[in-house]
Amino acid sequence: MFYYLLKYVVLGPLLRLMFRPRIEGLEHVPESGAAIVAGNHLSFSDHFLMPAIIKRRITFLAKAEYFTGPGIRGRLTAAFFHSVGQIPVDRSGKEAGQAAIREGLGVLRKGELLGIYPEGTRSHDGRLYKGKVGVAAMALKAQVQVIPCAMIGTFEAQPPGQKVPNFQRVTIRFGAPLDFSRYAGMENEKAVLRAVTDEIMYAILGLSDQEYVDKYAAVVKAEEAERAAAAGKRKFPRMPLS
């Protein structure tokens, strides 16, 4: 009930007013049955825009931090994400990733739509990063198609760190479903999982026309933070003790 209240009465109309989204390829999203919608992730607004324009309910795997924030704001955020049926994902290790896959498969077994960002985190610079293989594992184990999706313009509408979005038109583009039935029974082979994931990311790239980086976004962020820290130390060297 709360999900549809937000979608059609509260958030949906507001988001359409703010972003005036152009919707392309919506016919590729199936009207019934299980499927995965895999998209790029450029902005916090992505969490709300895609569900607002898809006719069916879609459940996203959302980072656990949205459910564990401190204070009143944290509790409100957690309550919101729980109320719209989002699933918390602990991104701290391999076992956490397996738990996320199990949760996602539960959604698919119920014949529902599952939304996922294969990059695992928001892009900090607008580029598209290497996808994690969890999306491939779920697609092969559940034997469902993957619909690639590109959010275009949301990075400029709400860059990282900006709390209030700009009033700016965006585009949400869906591609033709990807079928991986040729890999049936091969969901435990690492090379297959990598190949399927790369095919999904290539489809997203074709829709978004972003610059692609063949590294995980989290790794690049960490490398840039290390370089910034090292540059800061060189700029302000420690003075010798007299």
The 8 nearest C-alpha neighbors of each residue, nearest first, counted from 0:
[[1, 2, 3, 4, 5, 83, 82, 6],
 [2, 0, 4, 3, 5, 82, 83, 6],
 [3, 1, 83, 5, 0, 4, 6, 82],
 [2, 4, 6, 5, 0, 1, 7, 8],
 [5, 3, 1, 8, 2, 6, 7, 0],
 [6, 4, 9, 10, 3, 2, 8, 7],
 [7, 5, 11, 3, 4, 51, 10, 8],
 [6, 8, 11, 4, 5, 3, 9, 12],
 [7, 9, 4, 5, 6, 11, 12, 10],
 [8, 10, 5, 11, 7, 12, 6, 4],
 [11, 9, 5, 13, 6, 12, 14, 8],
 [10, 12, 6, 51, 14, 7, 13, 9],
 [11, 13, 15, 14, 10, 16, 9, 8],
 [14, 12, 16, 10, 11, 15, 17, 9],
 [15, 13, 17, 11, 16, 12, 18, 10],
 [14, 16, 19, 12, 18, 13, 17, 11],
 [15, 17, 13, 14, 19, 18, 12, 166],
 [18, 16, 166, 14, 15, 19, 13, 167],
 [17, 19, 168, 167, 20, 15, 169, 16],
 [20, 18, 15, 168, 16, 17, 21, 169],
 [21, 19, 169, 170, 18, 168, 22, 15],
 [22, 20, 170, 171, 169, 23, 19, 168],
 [21, 23, 171, 172, 170, 20, 25, 24],
 [24, 22, 172, 25, 173, 171, 21, 170],
 [23, 25, 173, 26, 27, 172, 174, 22],
 [24, 26, 27, 23, 28, 173, 22, 172],
 [25, 27, 24, 28, 29, 173, 23, 30],
 [26, 28, 25, 175, 24, 29, 176, 174],
 [27, 29, 26, 25, 30, 146, 173, 176],
 [30, 28, 31, 27, 32, 26, 34, 33],
 [29, 31, 28, 55, 32, 54, 26, 27],
 [32, 30, 29, 33, 110, 111, 55, 112],
 [33, 31, 110, 111, 34, 29, 30, 112],
 [32, 34, 110, 111, 107, 112, 143, 31],
 [35, 33, 112, 143, 144, 145, 113, 32],
 [34, 36, 145, 113, 114, 112, 146, 37],
 [35, 37, 146, 114, 145, 147, 113, 115],
 [38, 36, 147, 115, 116, 148, 114, 146],
 [39, 37, 148, 116, 149, 147, 40, 36],
 [38, 40, 149, 116, 150, 41, 203, 148],
 [39, 41, 121, 42, 116, 122, 38, 45],
 [42, 40, 154, 122, 121, 153, 125, 39],
 [41, 43, 44, 154, 45, 153, 157, 40],
 [42, 44, 45, 46, 157, 41, 159, 121],
 [43, 45, 42, 46, 47, 48, 157, 153],
 [44, 46, 48, 47, 43, 42, 49, 40],
 [47, 45, 44, 48, 43, 49, 50, 59],
 [46, 48, 45, 44, 50, 49, 51, 10],
 [49, 47, 51, 45, 50, 46, 44, 52],
 [48, 50, 51, 52, 47, 45, 53, 46],
 [51, 49, 53, 52, 47, 48, 57, 56],
 [52, 50, 48, 11, 49, 6, 53, 47],
 [51, 53, 49, 50, 54, 48, 11, 22],
 [54, 52, 50, 55, 51, 49, 56, 25],
 [53, 55, 52, 56, 51, 50, 30, 57],
 [56, 54, 53, 57, 30, 112, 50, 31],
 [55, 57, 54, 58, 112, 50, 53, 111],
 [56, 58, 112, 113, 50, 55, 114, 59],
 [59, 57, 113, 85, 114, 84, 112, 56],
 [60, 58, 114, 85, 113, 115, 61, 86],
 [59, 61, 86, 115, 85, 87, 88, 114],
 [62, 60, 87, 86, 88, 59, 85, 63],
 [61, 63, 88, 87, 64, 65, 89, 60],
 [62, 64, 87, 88, 89, 65, 66, 61],
 [63, 65, 67, 66, 62, 68, 87, 89],
 [66, 64, 63, 67, 77, 62, 68, 76],
 [65, 67, 77, 64, 63, 68, 76, 87],
 [68, 66, 64, 65, 73, 69, 63, 77],
 [67, 69, 73, 66, 64, 65, 74, 70],
 [70, 68, 73, 67, 71, 74, 72, 66],
 [71, 69, 73, 72, 74, 68, 75, 67],
 [70, 72, 74, 73, 75, 69, 76, 68],
 [71, 73, 75, 74, 70, 76, 69, 68],
 [74, 72, 68, 69, 76, 70, 71, 75],
 [73, 75, 77, 71, 76, 72, 78, 70],
 [76, 74, 78, 72, 77, 73, 79, 71],
 [75, 77, 79, 73, 74, 78, 72, 80],
 [78, 76, 66, 74, 80, 79, 75, 65],
 [79, 77, 75, 81, 76, 80, 82, 74],
 [78, 80, 76, 82, 77, 81, 75, 83],
 [81, 79, 77, 83, 85, 82, 78, 76],
 [82, 80, 78, 84, 79, 83, 85, 77],
 [81, 83, 79, 84, 80, 78, 1, 2],
 [84, 82, 2, 80, 81, 85, 79, 1],
 [83, 85, 81, 82, 58, 80, 86, 2],
 [84, 86, 59, 80, 58, 81, 83, 60],
 [85, 87, 60, 61, 59, 88, 84, 58],
 [88, 86, 63, 61, 62, 60, 85, 89],
 [89, 87, 62, 63, 99, 61, 90, 60],
 [88, 90, 63, 95, 91, 62, 87, 96],
 [89, 91, 92, 95, 88, 96, 62, 63],
 [90, 92, 89, 95, 93, 96, 94, 88],
 [93, 91, 95, 94, 90, 96, 89, 97],
 [92, 94, 96, 95, 97, 91, 90, 98],
 [95, 93, 97, 96, 92, 98, 91, 99],
 [94, 96, 98, 92, 93, 89, 97, 90],
 [95, 97, 93, 99, 94, 98, 100, 92],
 [96, 98, 100, 94, 99, 95, 101, 93],
 [99, 97, 95, 101, 96, 100, 102, 94],
 [100, 98, 96, 102, 97, 101, 88, 103],
 [99, 101, 97, 103, 98, 102, 104, 137],
 [100, 102, 98, 104, 99, 103, 105, 97],
 [103, 101, 99, 105, 100, 104, 98, 106],
 [102, 104, 100, 106, 105, 101, 99, 107],
 [103, 105, 107, 101, 106, 102, 108, 100],
 [104, 106, 102, 108, 103, 107, 101, 109],
 [107, 105, 103, 104, 109, 108, 111, 113],
 [106, 108, 104, 33, 110, 109, 111, 105],
 [109, 107, 105, 110, 106, 104, 141, 33],
 [108, 110, 107, 106, 111, 105, 33, 32],
 [111, 109, 33, 32, 107, 108, 106, 112],
 [110, 112, 33, 107, 109, 106, 32, 113],
 [113, 111, 57, 34, 33, 35, 58, 114],
 [114, 112, 35, 58, 57, 59, 36, 34],
 [115, 113, 59, 36, 58, 35, 37, 57],
 [114, 116, 37, 59, 60, 117, 36, 113],
 [115, 117, 38, 118, 37, 119, 39, 40],
 [118, 116, 130, 119, 131, 115, 134, 37],
 [119, 117, 130, 116, 120, 128, 131, 129],
 [118, 120, 117, 116, 131, 121, 130, 216],
 [121, 119, 118, 122, 216, 40, 217, 116],
 [120, 122, 40, 41, 123, 42, 119, 118],
 [121, 123, 41, 125, 124, 40, 126, 120],
 [124, 122, 125, 121, 159, 41, 220, 126],
 [123, 125, 122, 126, 154, 41, 159, 158],
 [124, 126, 122, 123, 41, 154, 127, 209],
 [127, 125, 210, 124, 209, 211, 122, 128],
 [128, 126, 211, 209, 210, 212, 125, 122],
 [129, 127, 212, 216, 215, 211, 118, 214],
 [128, 130, 215, 213, 214, 118, 212, 131],
 [131, 129, 118, 117, 196, 128, 200, 132],
 [130, 132, 117, 133, 118, 129, 119, 196],
 [131, 133, 135, 134, 196, 192, 193, 136],
 [134, 132, 136, 135, 131, 137, 100, 96],
 [133, 135, 137, 132, 136, 138, 117, 196],
 [136, 134, 138, 132, 133, 196, 137, 192],
 [137, 135, 133, 139, 134, 138, 186, 140],
 [136, 138, 140, 134, 135, 139, 141, 104],
 [137, 139, 135, 143, 141, 142, 136, 140],
 [140, 138, 142, 136, 137, 141, 186, 135],
 [139, 141, 137, 142, 138, 136, 186, 104],
 [140, 142, 138, 143, 139, 137, 104, 107],
 [143, 141, 139, 140, 138, 180, 144, 183],
 [144, 142, 138, 34, 141, 33, 145, 139],
 [143, 145, 178, 34, 177, 176, 35, 138],
 [144, 146, 35, 177, 176, 36, 34, 147],
 [145, 147, 176, 36, 35, 37, 174, 177],
 [148, 146, 37, 174, 203, 38, 173, 36],
 [147, 149, 38, 173, 172, 37, 203, 174],
 [150, 148, 207, 172, 38, 39, 206, 171],
 [149, 151, 171, 170, 39, 153, 172, 152],
 [152, 150, 170, 153, 169, 149, 171, 207],
 [151, 153, 169, 154, 155, 156, 170, 150],
 [152, 154, 156, 155, 151, 42, 157, 41],
 [155, 153, 158, 41, 42, 157, 152, 156],
 [156, 154, 153, 152, 157, 158, 165, 167],
 [157, 155, 153, 165, 154, 164, 167, 152],
 [156, 158, 164, 154, 155, 161, 42, 153],
 [159, 157, 154, 161, 155, 42, 160, 156],
 [160, 158, 161, 123, 157, 42, 154, 43],
 [159, 161, 162, 158, 157, 43, 163, 42],
 [162, 160, 159, 158, 163, 157, 164, 43],
 [161, 163, 160, 164, 157, 159, 158, 43],
 [162, 164, 161, 165, 157, 156, 160, 166],
 [165, 163, 157, 156, 162, 166, 161, 44],
 [164, 166, 156, 167, 157, 163, 17, 155],
 [167, 165, 17, 18, 164, 156, 168, 16],
 [168, 166, 18, 165, 156, 169, 17, 19],
 [167, 169, 18, 19, 20, 166, 170, 152],
 [170, 168, 152, 20, 151, 18, 153, 21],
 [169, 171, 21, 151, 20, 22, 150, 172],
 [172, 170, 150, 22, 149, 21, 151, 23],
 [171, 173, 23, 149, 148, 24, 22, 170],
 [174, 172, 148, 24, 147, 25, 23, 149],
 [173, 175, 147, 24, 146, 148, 176, 27],
 [174, 176, 27, 146, 177, 173, 147, 24],
 [177, 175, 146, 145, 144, 174, 178, 27],
 [176, 178, 145, 144, 146, 175, 179, 199],
 [179, 177, 144, 180, 176, 145, 143, 181],
 [180, 178, 181, 182, 177, 139, 144, 183],
 [179, 181, 183, 182, 178, 142, 139, 143],
 [182, 180, 179, 183, 178, 184, 185, 139],
 [181, 183, 180, 185, 179, 184, 139, 186],
 [184, 182, 180, 185, 181, 139, 186, 179],
 [183, 185, 186, 182, 139, 187, 140, 181],
 [186, 184, 182, 187, 183, 188, 191, 139],
 [187, 185, 139, 188, 184, 136, 140, 192],
 [188, 186, 185, 189, 192, 136, 184, 191],
 [189, 187, 191, 190, 185, 186, 192, 193],
 [188, 190, 192, 191, 193, 187, 186, 194],
 [191, 189, 193, 192, 188, 194, 195, 187],
 [192, 190, 194, 193, 188, 189, 195, 185],
 [191, 193, 189, 195, 135, 194, 190, 132],
 [192, 194, 190, 196, 191, 195, 197, 132],
 [193, 195, 191, 197, 196, 192, 190, 198],
 [196, 194, 198, 192, 197, 193, 135, 191],
 [197, 195, 199, 193, 198, 135, 194, 132],
 [196, 198, 200, 194, 199, 195, 201, 193],
 [199, 197, 201, 195, 196, 200, 194, 202],
 [200, 198, 196, 202, 197, 201, 195, 203],
 [199, 201, 203, 197, 202, 198, 204, 196],
 [200, 202, 204, 198, 203, 199, 197, 205],
 [201, 203, 205, 199, 204, 200, 147, 198],
 [204, 202, 200, 206, 205, 201, 147, 149],
 [205, 203, 201, 207, 202, 206, 208, 209],
 [206, 204, 202, 203, 208, 207, 201, 209],
 [205, 207, 203, 204, 149, 208, 202, 172],
 [206, 208, 204, 149, 209, 205, 203, 151],
 [209, 207, 204, 205, 206, 210, 203, 211],
 [210, 208, 207, 126, 127, 204, 211, 125],
 [209, 211, 126, 127, 208, 212, 204, 125],
 [212, 210, 127, 128, 126, 209, 213, 204],
 [211, 213, 128, 214, 127, 129, 210, 126],
 [214, 212, 129, 128, 211, 215, 127, 130],
 [215, 213, 129, 212, 128, 216, 219, 218],
 [214, 216, 129, 218, 217, 128, 219, 118],
 [215, 217, 219, 218, 128, 220, 214, 122],
 [216, 218, 220, 215, 219, 221, 120, 119],
 [219, 217, 221, 215, 216, 220, 222, 214],
 [218, 220, 222, 216, 221, 217, 223, 215],
 [221, 219, 217, 223, 218, 222, 216, 224],
 [220, 222, 224, 218, 219, 223, 225, 217],
 [223, 221, 219, 225, 224, 220, 218, 226],
 [222, 224, 226, 220, 225, 221, 227, 219],
 [225, 223, 221, 227, 222, 226, 228, 220],
 [226, 224, 228, 222, 223, 227, 229, 221],
 [227, 225, 229, 223, 228, 224, 230, 222],
 [228, 226, 224, 230, 225, 229, 223, 231],
 [227, 229, 231, 225, 226, 230, 224, 232],
 [228, 230, 226, 232, 231, 227, 225, 233],
 [231, 229, 227, 233, 232, 228, 226, 234],
 [232, 230, 234, 228, 229, 233, 227, 235],
 [233, 231, 229, 235, 234, 230, 236, 228],
 [234, 232, 230, 231, 236, 235, 229, 228],
 [233, 235, 231, 232, 236, 230, 229, 237],
 [234, 236, 232, 233, 231, 237, 230, 238],
 [237, 235, 233, 232, 234, 238, 231, 239],
 [236, 238, 239, 235, 232, 233, 240, 234],
 [239, 237, 236, 240, 235, 241, 232, 233],
 [240, 238, 241, 237, 236, 235, 232, 233],
 [241, 239, 238, 237, 236, 235, 232, 233],
 [240, 239, 238, 237, 236, 235, 232, 233]]
